[in-house]
Amino acid sequence: MNAAPASAGEQAVAAAVLRSDRFRLEREGDWVRIEAIITAMEKGRVQRLSDDDVLALPVLYRNLLSSLSIARESSLDAGLIAYLESLTLRAYFLVYGTRTTFGAWCRSFFGGGLSRAVRAIWVDLLIALAFMVVGALVGYALVAADQDWFSRLVPTQFADVRVPGASREALESTLFGEARSDGLEVFAAYLFSNNAQVAILAFALGFALGVPTVLLLIYNMASLGAMLWVFASRGLTLEFVGWLSIHGTTELLAILLAGAAGLHVGRALGFPGARSHMAALSGAGRTAAQVMAGVIVMLICAGLLEGFARQLVQSTTLRYAIGYGVLTAWLLYFFALRPRRS
Amino acid sequence: MARKGEIGRTHGVDPKLARVLVTPEGVALDVAVASAGARIGALFIDLTALFGLFLGFVLSIVLLVEAYRRTGLPGVSDGFTNFLVVLFIIGLFLARNAYFLYFELGDRAATWGKRALRIRVASRDGGRLTADAVIARNLIRDIEMFLPLMFMTSGGIQGTLGNFGAWAGTIWVGVFLLFPLFNRDRLRCGDLIAGTWVVEAPRAALGEVVANGKTTPSMLDRASNLAEDRYRFSDAELAVYGEYELQMLERVLRTAKPDAMVTVAATIATKIGWSAPDGDDQPFLEAYYTQLRARLERGMRFGKRRADKHS
């Protein structure tokens, strides 16, 4: 490069006494050029670079690597080596930097990345689903066998009138009652509610080899099973499931995904296979984190559904339609959406 | 830019935090893991920035509402207001994450706080820093810090925060905040999961060629009656020093402080049995530096290196 390798430059090369200084003076132009390119890119001024510069970057980077290797073996100019070290590191960070912008990532994530991540942990999804089903059955069976279990399974602040032995009318009023608070309050309360915390915890506790995740899933579903028994004992199964489904399908799916993501991390930590523990953890973690980003979106949706739709929709049929319509949409999105680009 | 006096491969880096990163081309590069202090400082700046952005946003909304009220247009229904507040809550959550993601996905892979402290995110295995990794490390930050704090605050406001909840939340946040102190690479849980680490963003200026054969004009003027090559050292006179002393000499020449040069010139002259180059210290030092470096580099080409004067 060095548009004018003018006599000045050549003279300097000729005048340099040391062979390593001559090496430096011959290559200095390339270094200054790549430094200018890097500085522009770091400052976010990529648009201002000429096409030539952008195309030259990979070549300049490889030349820089070779310059550094040569300098380390042949030059004792510490200032020069420090400069090359830092310049190479900067160039490396740019050449191997993230290729996407935030916007582009969002498009690819919601346009298929999320679904791929969910499909990638299908084993964990099945495991988590199995534990959730077992949890619900156990909760139901325990309360059916001995009603004292109810108070142990369901946190007290939940269970107002909804306790074993409550009348059918009292129970029904909790399902179809007038909206006592407005949607906003419910939404806000929901976001910080038990279930959002359960989803987050289920994932975070995956670190401990997934054991707490499994316990959490079982316990959480057991209280649901216990509640189901209370309503079922008064012949309100259908109505209760409808009331639950409108937002519960989204919410339970979110908890399932979060639990599966936690198990995925836990399994990678416990059984890393041929990889090192750290490598396995970070591999699993990246997939799991994508799933969790989806879980958070789902929890927000569930909050909106609980805050607004549940209060407005009082018909059981319509509740089923909305709840399972949304569930179908999620499942289609996760498992049927397969854009060609992988 | 680094000061020109700061030379040497790992000069000024805590040896406990110095690491080697191997690029996909197989070249080993020196990196320095960001210290815990820098991480905390960056976090603090980011939180302040986020809070400032939040205040600015709320303030502009308040002004907007006030302006709307003054126009005397019909008021909006409660339902609509609620809906807007819900959007606001969701927006807050997303904006916090968007701040970290937007900046860490950029070319500098650093938020404002990290930029201010000259650190950045990088992939631990030397490969490409992927968007997935950045997402992962920031999502975990939510779980480590923001969500427990939010749960605790909202629990506190609603009066449902029990003693147990408060303690559990505090311990939770504390454990995750202190986590980086208990591993060598200062990894946060999010870094562990994402396979990233936070390193110092390098920057150094290219100094001039030391002793480029052109001594400063004033010196030449004053000593114009002296020969160009008045300082010729014999091999035995050059053999007293090694690479470490050469680099110290380089630093003295780069910083070019007159009194330091006088001292160093006198030391070298005594060591090799010359008389001190009275008033002509820089040309003396430059000549000695050039010839010593030529000798050591010649040895280097034949695979002989000499670390310092004792070896």
Boltz contact constraints between the chains, C-beta under 6 A:
constraints:
  - contact:
      token1: [A, 15]
      token2: [B, 213]
      max_distance: 6.0
  - contact:
      token1: [A, 17]
      token2: [B, 290]
      max_distance: 6.0
  - contact:
      token1: [A, 18]
      token2: [B, 294]
      max_distance: 6.0
  - contact:
      token1: [A, 20]
      token2: [B, 297]
      max_distance: 6.0
  - contact:
      token1: [A, 21]
      token2: [B, 209]
      max_distance: 6.0
  - contact:
      token1: [A, 41]
      token2: [B, 107]
      max_distance: 6.0
  - contact:
      token1: [A, 42]
      token2: [B, 107]
      max_distance: 6.0
  - contact:
      token1: [A, 42]
      token2: [B, 108]
      max_distance: 6.0
  - contact:
      token1: [A, 65]
      token2: [B, 25]
      max_distance: 6.0
  - contact:
      token1: [A, 65]
      token2: [B, 27]
      max_distance: 6.0
  - contact:
      token1: [A, 76]
      token2: [B, 243]
      max_distance: 6.0
  - contact:
      token1: [A, 76]
      token2: [B, 246]
      max_distance: 6.0
  - contact:
      token1: [A, 76]
      token2: [B, 293]
      max_distance: 6.0
  - contact:
      token1: [A, 76]
      token2: [B, 296]
      max_distance: 6.0
  - contact:
      token1: [A, 76]
      token2: [B, 297]
      max_distance: 6.0
  - contact:
      token1: [A, 78]
      token2: [B, 7]
      max_distance: 6.0
  - contact:
      token1: [A, 78]
      token2: [B, 8]
      max_distance: 6.0
  - contact:
      token1: [A, 78]
      token2: [B, 247]
      max_distance: 6.0
  - contact:
      token1: [A, 78]
      token2: [B, 250]
      max_distance: 6.0
  - contact:
      token1: [A, 79]
      token2: [B, 7]
      max_distance: 6.0
  - contact:
      token1: [A, 79]
      token2: [B, 207]
      max_distance: 6.0
  - contact:
      token1: [A, 82]
      token2: [B, 7]
      max_distance: 6.0
  - contact:
      token1: [A, 82]
      token2: [B, 204]
      max_distance: 6.0
  - contact:
      token1: [A, 83]
      token2: [B, 204]
      max_distance: 6.0
  - contact:
      token1: [A, 83]
      token2: [B, 206]
      max_distance: 6.0
  - contact:
      token1: [A, 85]
      token2: [B, 30]
      max_distance: 6.0
  - contact:
      token1: [A, 86]
      token2: [B, 202]
      max_distance: 6.0
  - contact:
      token1: [A, 86]
      token2: [B, 204]
      max_distance: 6.0
  - contact:
      token1: [A, 89]
      token2: [B, 29]
      max_distance: 6.0
  - contact:
      token1: [A, 89]
      token2: [B, 202]
      max_distance: 6.0
  - contact:
      token1: [A, 90]
      token2: [B, 202]
      max_distance: 6.0
  - contact:
      token1: [A, 92]
      token2: [B, 23]
      max_distance: 6.0
  - contact:
      token1: [A, 96]
      token2: [B, 128]
      max_distance: 6.0
  - contact:
      token1: [A, 97]
      token2: [B, 107]
      max_distance: 6.0
  - contact:
      token1: [A, 97]
      token2: [B, 129]
      max_distance: 6.0
  - contact:
      token1: [A, 98]
      token2: [B, 105]
      max_distance: 6.0
  - contact:
      token1: [A, 98]
      token2: [B, 129]
      max_distance: 6.0
  - contact:
      token1: [A, 98]
      token2: [B, 131]
      max_distance: 6.0
  - contact:
      token1: [A, 100]
      token2: [B, 131]
      max_distance: 6.0
  - contact:
      token1: [A, 102]
      token2: [B, 101]
      max_distance: 6.0
  - contact:
      token1: [A, 102]
      token2: [B, 102]
      max_distance: 6.0
  - contact:
      token1: [A, 102]
      token2: [B, 105]
      max_distance: 6.0
  - contact:
      token1: [A, 105]
      token2: [B, 131]
      max_distance: 6.0
  - contact:
      token1: [A, 182]
      token2: [B, 82]
      max_distance: 6.0
  - contact:
      token1: [A, 183]
      token2: [B, 82]
      max_distance: 6.0
  - contact:
      token1: [A, 184]
      token2: [B, 82]
      max_distance: 6.0
  - contact:
      token1: [A, 184]
      token2: [B, 85]
      max_distance: 6.0
  - contact:
      token1: [A, 184]
      token2: [B, 86]
      max_distance: 6.0
  - contact:
      token1: [A, 187]
      token2: [B, 86]
      max_distance: 6.0
  - contact:
      token1: [A, 192]
      token2: [B, 151]
      max_distance: 6.0
  - contact:
      token1: [A, 192]
      token2: [B, 154]
      max_distance: 6.0
  - contact:
      token1: [A, 200]
      token2: [B, 143]
      max_distance: 6.0
  - contact:
      token1: [A, 200]
      token2: [B, 147]
      max_distance: 6.0
  - contact:
      token1: [A, 204]
      token2: [B, 143]
      max_distance: 6.0
  - contact:
      token1: [A, 282]
      token2: [B, 195]
      max_distance: 6.0
  - contact:
      token1: [A, 285]
      token2: [B, 136]
      max_distance: 6.0
  - contact:
      token1: [A, 285]
      token2: [B, 193]
      max_distance: 6.0
  - contact:
      token1: [A, 285]
      token2: [B, 194]
      max_distance: 6.0
  - contact:
      token1: [A, 286]
      token2: [B, 132]
      max_distance: 6.0
  - contact:
      token1: [A, 286]
      token2: [B, 133]
      max_distance: 6.0
  - contact:
      token1: [A, 286]
      token2: [B, 136]
      max_distance: 6.0
  - contact:
      token1: [A, 289]
      token2: [B, 135]
      max_distance: 6.0
  - contact:
      token1: [A, 289]
      token2: [B, 136]
      max_distance: 6.0
  - contact:
      token1: [A, 289]
      token2: [B, 139]
      max_distance: 6.0
  - contact:
      token1: [A, 292]
      token2: [B, 139]
      max_distance: 6.0
  - contact:
      token1: [A, 293]
      token2: [B, 139]
      max_distance: 6.0
  - contact:
      token1: [A, 300]
      token2: [B, 90]
      max_distance: 6.0
